[in-house]
Amino acid sequence: MKGAAMYQETMNQIHKFANERHMLYRSAANHGLTPDETRRLHELNDQLPILWDRYRREYAGRNRAVSETLTSRAA
């Protein structure tokens, strides 16, 4: 279950960052962004692809472990 918790935590972080980014985009459309908000938006845009890559690797690793377990049980 450790692997599942790991990729779920990564997905939770993705959701958190994506929601924050969405709020900043809305703010930018309404009244613009402060320099700190602009910097944060760039950080989020940099971090989200990295988090998605981590999620895919964690999820693939979990699926590989499950597949290997099923294969070993069948043998």
N, C-alpha and C positions, 0 to 999 in steps of 0.2 A: 504493500500500500504506500510505501515511501515514495516510489516513483510517481504514483498518481497524485499524491499530495504536492510533489515538486512541480509537476506541470500545471496543476490547478492553481498554485500560488503564482506562477508566471502568468497564467491567463488572468488572474485577478489584478495583477499589476498592469497588464495590457489594458484592461477595462478602465482602471483608475486613470492611467495616462491618457487614454483616448477620450474619456469624459472631460478631463481637465483641458485637453487640447480643443475639444469642441466648445467649451465655455470661453476659451481665449479667442477662438475664431468668431464667436458671437459678439464678444466684447469688441473685437476689432471692427466688426461691421457696424456696430452701434456708435462707438465713440473713439475708436482707435486704441492703441496699446501704449502703455508706458514702456520705457526702456527695459525695466525689469520683466514685464510681461512678454515683451518681444524676445528677450533672452530665454525666458522659460519656454516659450513656444518653439524656439530653435532647439532647445534641449530635448523637448518631447519629440519633435520630428526626427531628431538623431537617435533617440532611445527606442522608439517604437519598432523600427525594423530589426534592431538587435534583439529585442524581446521576442518578436515573432520568430526569429531564427532559433532562439533558445527554446521556445515552446515546441517548434517542429522537431528539434533534436530530442528533447525530453520525451515527447509523445512517441516518436519513432523508436526510441530506446525502450520505452515501456512496451510497445507492441512487439518488439523483437523478443523481449524477455518472456512475454506471454506465449508467443509462438514457440520458443525454445522449450518452455515448460510443457506445452501441449505435445510437442514432438517427442520429448523424453518420456512422457506418460504412455504414449502410443507404442513405444518400443519395448 
